[in-house]
Amino acid sequence: MNTSATPLGKALITGASSGIGAVYADRLARRGHPLVLVARDARRLAELAARMKAAHGVEVEVLVADLTQTADLRRVEARLESDAAISLLVNNAGVGATAPLVQSTPESLDAMLLLNVLALTRLTRAAVPGFVARGQGAVINIASIVALAPELLNGVYSGSKAFVVNLSQSLHHEVGDKGVQVQAVLPGATHTDFWRLAGVPVEHLPQGIVMSAEDMVDAALVGFDRRELITIPSLPDVGDWERADAARRALGPNLSRPKPAERYGVALSA
């Protein structure tokens, strides 16, 4: 429980009914955050809310919403815009795919992009102006290690998670000095229903690469407390990420120049 004199703000968690989202609900309630739980499954949400109230004594509200549906998404946006008590947004809702692009239906790809990209973006945009105005708030975006490894899984899925990483980095640059903390969490394979829904039950994966949702969230929250912008729970040496990011930044001065690089052998115009 929170032992500070100042009450903790509400945490709104999407995809909260199971898996990573449900673990975030437990861990944040344990810290003393009142919760707003968002997901499609009303029964699971109600059961989780009852457990969190009983275990941690916090206020818990349930918002049943399918974030791929415009009306539901707008309801959650409106809540983020109007409720000044919300100080933490956990963008956890997402869907994956293991089938390659050429074996995927347009409808499945549309649904993935609606949830992983559009809904996450709109909810972030709904929350952050209020955080900036109040000088306090945080956004936790659940991405994936496939953002750094596009050869794995479905390319649209990895692209959607690369978007989440890029958005988080840009948002930190934009509002990090205005009292708003941003974290992108990049889990590897995690023991949740994600894999079954994506087409490959987690039991079919090499168990040496699978982390429990509890361990993943606990590590991610340590990274959050350390104010990490990018948290990769499985990565043994954070220096590997720091060097990769430094190499990316070093490209900057040469990414946009008035003439093509000499290595292309282009005859330059006068």
PyMOL commands that set and color helices and strands:
alter all, ss='L'
color gray80, all
select helices_A, chain A and resi 19-31+42-56+70-82+101-103+106-134+145-147+155-178+194-198+202-204+207-209+213-225+238-254+262-264
alter helices_A, ss='H'
color red, helices_A
select strands_A, chain A and resi 10-14+35-39+60-64+86-91+137-142+180-185+190-191+211-212+230-231
alter strands_A, ss='S'
color yellow, strands_A
deselect
rebuild
show_as cartoon
